[in-house]
Structure formats: C-alpha cells, structure tokens
C-alpha cells in the first residue's frame, strides 16, 4: 500500500520546521512533492506532500511523530481510487487536527 503525509505550517517558524524534515525523509526513501505556499485542494494551509510505502512506513511515521507539538501532519492511505476516503477513513493526524475542505472531492 502507498501512503501520503501532508506537512503543514501556519507561520515562518513552523515553515522552517516543516522544511527541515525534507532531507531526512528523502534520504529514507520518500518521494517529496512540491512546496505549496498557499492552500490547495482539501488542504487548508501551505504544505508539501511526502509519498512512502510499507517498506519505510514505520520509519516515516515514527520520525514524524516527534514533531507533534510543533506542526500539523496528516497521514493517510492512498488506495488510488477514492481520495475522499483516503483523507477521512484512511487518515490520522500528528499534532493539531485541521479541518480539510472535503467538498473538493464531491
């Protein structure tokens, strides 16, 4: 199975923290999406996406957990056929849970 993490920020301090994770994630087999400076799709804040799979899932999710008091991170399954399901039933949060704009999937 494939997975995504969306790493969000609300201010310059959080942005610096969020972007500092990219090298470690890349070096541990993750694909990295473009940095989105404005909300896009269901995502309410600037963010970037991290793609990973079962081979590095434990590392990625354990690594990200240590940032739970600093930034919001959405973890979700990517089953490839139902984005709304992936971002709701197949999702969980590290840090503060944000309200997604799920209407984009309707």
Backbone as CSV, one residue per row, in Angstrom:
resi,resn,N_x,N_y,N_z,CA_x,CA_y,CA_z,C_x,C_y,C_z
1,UNK,0.834,-1.188,0.000,0.000,0.000,0.000,0.877,1.250,0.000
2,UNK,0.344,2.278,-0.612,1.017,3.570,-0.653,0.421,4.484,0.418
3,UNK,1.228,5.435,0.870,0.805,6.382,1.899,1.288,7.775,1.539
4,UNK,0.584,8.763,2.078,0.987,10.160,1.962,1.026,10.788,3.338
5,UNK,1.941,11.718,3.524,1.932,12.623,4.664,1.875,14.026,4.080
6,UNK,1.044,14.860,4.656,0.992,16.271,4.288,1.500,17.052,5.493
7,UNK,2.538,17.812,5.286,3.198,18.531,6.371,2.873,20.021,6.196
8,UNK,2.143,20.569,7.185,1.580,21.920,7.112,2.356,22.912,7.964
9,UNK,2.149,24.193,7.652,2.670,25.253,8.510,1.736,26.454,8.474
10,UNK,1.752,27.197,9.585,0.914,28.390,9.726,1.728,29.679,9.780
11,UNK,3.030,29.589,10.020,3.855,30.786,10.168,5.299,30.439,9.772
12,UNK,6.171,31.418,9.801,7.555,31.210,9.365,8.308,30.207,10.238
13,UNK,8.028,30.205,11.540,8.692,29.259,12.441,8.302,27.831,12.096
14,UNK,7.003,27.600,11.897,6.529,26.263,11.528,7.015,25.872,10.131
15,UNK,7.069,26.826,9.220,7.560,26.533,7.870,9.002,26.053,7.924
16,UNK,9.823,26.744,8.688,11.225,26.344,8.817,11.318,24.922,9.378
17,UNK,10.517,24.621,10.386,10.493,23.279,10.978,10.060,22.243,9.932
18,UNK,8.968,22.535,9.240,8.432,21.605,8.241,9.449,21.321,7.133
19,UNK,10.072,22.359,6.628,11.024,22.184,5.527,12.299,21.485,5.978
20,UNK,12.622,21.594,7.256,13.838,20.939,7.760,13.728,19.415,7.741
21,UNK,12.528,18.883,7.580,12.321,17.429,7.572,12.606,16.805,6.208
22,UNK,12.629,17.604,5.172,12.677,17.081,3.804,13.907,16.206,3.518
23,UNK,15.076,16.614,3.934,16.282,15.857,3.615,16.247,14.468,4.259
24,UNK,15.875,14.399,5.532,15.804,13.101,6.204,14.773,12.209,5.537
25,UNK,13.617,12.754,5.189,12.585,11.956,4.522,13.081,11.472,3.157
26,UNK,13.686,12.353,2.389,14.237,11.970,1.087,15.290,10.880,1.234
27,UNK,16.191,11.054,2.175,17.284,10.100,2.370,16.805,8.745,2.881
28,UNK,15.560,8.678,3.314,14.987,7.421,3.784,13.901,6.898,2.850
29,UNK,14.051,7.214,1.569,13.248,6.587,0.532,11.914,7.211,0.210
30,UNK,11.642,8.399,0.702,10.364,9.052,0.428,10.440,9.893,-0.838
31,UNK,9.321,9.962,-1.524,9.168,10.930,-2.594,8.644,12.220,-1.994
32,UNK,9.097,13.342,-2.495,8.672,14.635,-1.959,7.945,15.438,-3.017
33,UNK,6.790,15.956,-2.639,6.039,16.812,-3.532,6.542,18.250,-3.469
34,UNK,6.035,19.048,-4.373,6.398,20.463,-4.413,5.893,21.184,-3.170
35,UNK,6.583,22.214,-2.808,6.180,23.057,-1.685,5.042,23.949,-2.168
36,UNK,3.902,23.851,-1.497,2.721,24.640,-1.845,2.605,25.785,-0.846
37,UNK,2.807,27.008,-1.328,2.818,28.190,-0.462,1.422,28.682,-0.102
38,UNK,0.404,28.142,-0.756,-0.988,28.527,-0.490,-1.816,27.260,-0.358
39,UNK,-2.950,27.339,0.341,-3.838,26.176,0.424,-4.208,25.680,-0.973
40,UNK,-4.328,24.368,-1.105,-4.662,23.760,-2.390,-5.518,22.519,-2.139
41,UNK,-6.499,22.289,-3.000,-7.360,21.123,-2.853,-8.025,21.112,-1.487
42,UNK,-7.976,19.973,-0.806,-8.617,19.909,0.514,-7.769,20.501,1.633
43,UNK,-6.568,20.915,1.325,-5.605,21.310,2.350,-5.760,22.786,2.722
44,UNK,-5.987,23.070,4.020,-6.315,24.433,4.455,-5.127,25.359,4.684
45,UNK,-3.923,24.824,4.619,-2.725,25.618,4.884,-1.652,25.287,3.854
46,UNK,-0.621,26.115,3.758,0.537,25.738,2.943,1.096,24.409,3.435
47,UNK,1.680,23.640,2.517,2.155,22.309,2.889,2.993,21.726,1.761
48,UNK,3.528,20.549,2.025,4.065,19.696,0.970,3.689,18.266,1.295
49,UNK,3.723,17.445,0.266,3.332,16.047,0.385,4.565,15.155,0.402
50,UNK,4.478,14.094,1.187,5.517,13.074,1.263,4.865,11.754,0.849
51,UNK,5.493,11.025,-0.072,4.985,9.732,-0.510,5.900,8.635,0.034
52,UNK,5.263,7.594,0.598,6.029,6.478,1.138,5.197,5.208,1.040
53,UNK,5.792,4.073,1.384,5.070,2.807,1.264,5.369,1.924,2.474
54,UNK,4.934,0.678,2.403,5.084,-0.237,3.537,6.545,-0.454,3.912
55,UNK,7.465,-0.307,2.963,8.882,-0.530,3.247,9.472,0.475,4.225
56,UNK,8.988,1.716,4.193,9.539,2.724,5.101,8.476,3.369,5.993
57,UNK,7.277,2.794,6.013,6.153,3.343,6.793,6.512,3.534,8.266
58,UNK,7.055,2.516,8.900,7.365,2.630,10.327,8.371,3.739,10.590
59,UNK,9.419,3.802,9.785,10.407,4.876,9.980,9.752,6.244,9.823
60,UNK,9.046,6.447,8.716,8.468,7.759,8.409,7.523,8.210,9.523
61,UNK,6.609,7.349,9.908,5.601,7.751,10.880,6.200,7.937,12.278
62,UNK,7.176,7.119,12.641,7.859,7.315,13.925,8.687,8.597,13.911
63,UNK,9.357,8.867,12.811,10.153,10.095,12.680,9.261,11.332,12.802
64,UNK,8.137,11.338,12.091,7.258,12.498,12.099,6.595,12.718,13.456
65,UNK,6.374,11.647,14.196,5.702,11.744,15.490,6.420,12.707,16.448
66,UNK,7.713,12.798,16.338,8.463,13.656,17.263,8.193,15.155,17.059
67,UNK,7.492,15.503,15.979,7.191,16.903,15.690,5.745,17.276,16.033
68,UNK,5.061,16.414,16.788,3.634,16.594,17.070,3.307,17.865,17.842
69,UNK,4.237,18.399,18.576,3.976,19.620,19.343,4.346,20.882,18.558
70,UNK,4.896,20.710,17.357,5.386,21.856,16.599,4.587,22.146,15.332
71,UNK,4.123,21.103,14.632,3.422,21.284,13.358,2.303,20.251,13.231
72,UNK,1.397,20.492,12.283,0.321,19.547,11.969,0.727,18.703,10.773
73,UNK,0.472,17.399,10.891,0.813,16.465,9.826,-0.353,15.509,9.625
74,UNK,-0.823,15.417,8.409,-1.864,14.461,8.044,-1.197,13.242,7.429
75,UNK,-1.487,12.075,7.961,-1.038,10.805,7.390,-2.256,10.134,6.784
76,UNK,-2.135,9.632,5.562,-3.283,8.909,5.007,-2.862,7.848,4.004
77,UNK,-3.731,6.867,3.902,-3.564,5.816,2.894,-3.805,6.423,1.519
78,UNK,-3.260,5.786,0.510,-3.507,6.183,-0.878,-3.895,4.928,-1.637
79,UNK,-5.201,4.619,-1.619,-5.657,3.393,-2.290,-5.802,3.590,-3.795
80,UNK,-5.752,4.857,-4.239,-5.736,5.140,-5.666,-7.082,5.271,-6.334
81,UNK,-8.161,5.029,-5.600,-9.484,5.071,-6.227,-10.486,5.958,-5.508
82,UNK,-10.178,6.424,-4.306,-11.161,7.178,-3.526,-10.443,8.183,-2.626
83,UNK,-10.173,9.369,-3.175,-9.447,10.398,-2.424,-10.179,10.845,-1.163
84,UNK,-11.510,10.940,-1.233,-12.262,11.364,-0.046,-12.088,10.351,1.072
85,UNK,-12.194,9.067,0.759,-11.997,8.013,1.742,-10.591,8.082,2.325
86,UNK,-9.593,8.252,1.444,-8.201,8.314,1.897,-7.992,9.431,2.916
87,UNK,-8.625,10.588,2.693,-8.428,11.758,3.549,-9.339,11.770,4.776
88,UNK,-10.210,10.756,4.920,-11.107,10.678,6.079,-10.914,9.348,6.805
89,UNK,-11.538,8.298,6.311,-11.448,6.976,6.954,-10.022,6.448,7.004
90,UNK,-9.238,6.736,5.980,-7.875,6.231,5.895,-6.836,7.180,6.453
91,UNK,-7.285,8.161,7.263,-6.371,9.223,7.718,-6.246,9.269,9.237
92,UNK,-5.124,9.816,9.669,-4.927,10.159,11.080,-3.967,11.329,11.140
93,UNK,-3.920,11.959,12.317,-3.165,13.193,12.472,-2.043,13.052,13.477
94,UNK,-0.982,13.768,13.208,0.093,14.015,14.173,0.021,15.510,14.443
95,UNK,-0.026,15.893,15.699,-0.180,17.304,16.034,-1.637,17.702,15.954
96,UNK,-1.864,18.991,15.792,-3.219,19.539,15.765,-3.959,19.110,14.506
97,UNK,-5.158,18.583,14.694,-6.004,18.190,13.561,-6.567,19.451,12.903
98,UNK,-6.489,19.505,11.597,-7.006,20.624,10.831,-8.295,20.209,10.131
99,UNK,-9.121,21.183,9.802,-10.354,20.913,9.070,-10.045,20.961,7.582
100,UNK,-10.212,19.822,6.920,-9.979,19.739,5.475,-11.213,20.218,4.713
101,UNK,-11.018,20.704,3.509,-12.112,21.094,2.615,-12.489,19.869,1.786
102,UNK,-13.309,19.011,2.342,-13.660,17.747,1.684,-14.622,17.935,0.514
103,UNK,-15.214,19.115,0.378,-16.122,19.381,-0.739,-15.421,19.251,-2.090
104,UNK,-14.104,19.414,-2.125,-13.382,19.302,-3.394,-13.483,17.888,-3.973
105,UNK,-13.834,16.926,-3.158,-13.939,15.545,-3.622,-15.333,15.188,-4.126
106,UNK,-16.303,16.089,-3.934,-17.697,15.811,-4.367,-17.896,16.109,-5.830
